[in-house]
Amino acid sequence: MINSVYLVVEPMIVIATDLAMNVQDYDPWATVLVAHSPEAACDVLRTEASVKLAFVNVDLRKFCSSDLARALNARGARIVFAGASTDRRDCDKLVLDWPFSTETTADLLQLAETMEAA
């Protein structure tokens, strides 16, 4: 069995930890990586060949052309925009509304899996 890898990119340590624990509750065998900046996320990703899903709280205007976006794309990651980044909503984007809970995180993870299977 191959364990899924998830990434949480969130500058606030408490929020990043809470979200990572919610993901771990949903997928107990997963590896959940946490980074507090896009640059740190790129460093963490160097050892990962693939990422199932990445929760990112970054400036959307800069994200699409960033090293982090390229690294996640190369690893086949679906992106979930969270936190301050949720002010932009496109119909094809996954968004985790704040405040989030274990249940809303699980609902979003289930939706992502459903979209992946389609």
N, C-alpha and C positions, 0 to 999 in steps of 0.2 A: 504494500500500500504506500503510495506516495503522499506525503503530507503536503497540504496546501500552505503557501506562504502569503501572508498579508502584510501590508505596510501601513503604518499610521504616521503621518507627517503633521505634527501639531506642536506649536511653540509652547503651549502651557502644559507643564509636566503633569499636573493633576488630571487634566482633560485627556491627555494622551494615554495616561495609564488607565483611566476609566474606560475609554473606548477600546483599548487593547484587551482589557479584561472581558468586555462584552463580546468581542470577537472570539476570544478563547472559550467563553461559555458556549458560544454557538458551535464552534468547531474545536473540540478539546484536543485533537491531534495536530492542529495547525501550528505553524511557526508564525508568531506575530512580531514583526520588527517595528521598533519605534524610533523616530528621529524627530528632532525639534526644529529642524530647518531643512530647506530643500538641499542645501549643500551636504549636510550630515546624511540625508536620505541617499544621496548619490554614493557617498562613501559606504554606507551599509549595504547598498545593492550590489556592490562589486563582487560579492561572494555568492550571489543568487542568480541562477539561470532563468528562473521564471517567478512571477508574482501573480497570484490569482486576482487580488483586489487591493487597491491602495486608497486609503482615506487621506485626502490632502486638504489642508487649510492653508492655502497660499493665494497670493494675488493672481486672479484669473487673467488679468491683462498681460502678465508676464509668463504665466505657466505654459501656454501652448508652444512658445519658442525656447523653453528652458531646457537645461541639461536634464533636469528631473523628468520632464515630460518625455524626452527622448529615451532615457534609461527605462522608464516604465513601459513605453511603447515597445522597446526591444525585448522586453521580458513578457509581453503579452498581457499586461495588467489592465483590468477594467479600473476606471477612476471613479471615485465617489468624492464629490466636493462637499466640504463640511465647514462649519464655523463661519467665519467672516466671508468666505468665498460663496456662501449660499445666496448672496444678493443677485447673482446672475443665474437665471434658470432657462435652460434650453430643453426642449422636449426629449432630446436624446441623451441627456446627462442624468446621472444618478446623483441625488442630493440627500445628505443626512441633515435633517432639520435639527436645530438646537432649541431648547434643551433636548438631548436624546436620552434614551433609557435602554435597558437591556432588551426590552420588547421592540422598540423602534429600530434598534440596531439589527436585531434578528430578522425583523420584517424586511429591512433593506437588503440584508445578506441573502434572504430567500428570493427576493425580487431579482437580484443580480444573478443568482443561479438559474432562475427561470429564463431570464434574458439570454444567458449563455447557452442554454439548451435549445433555444429557439433557432 
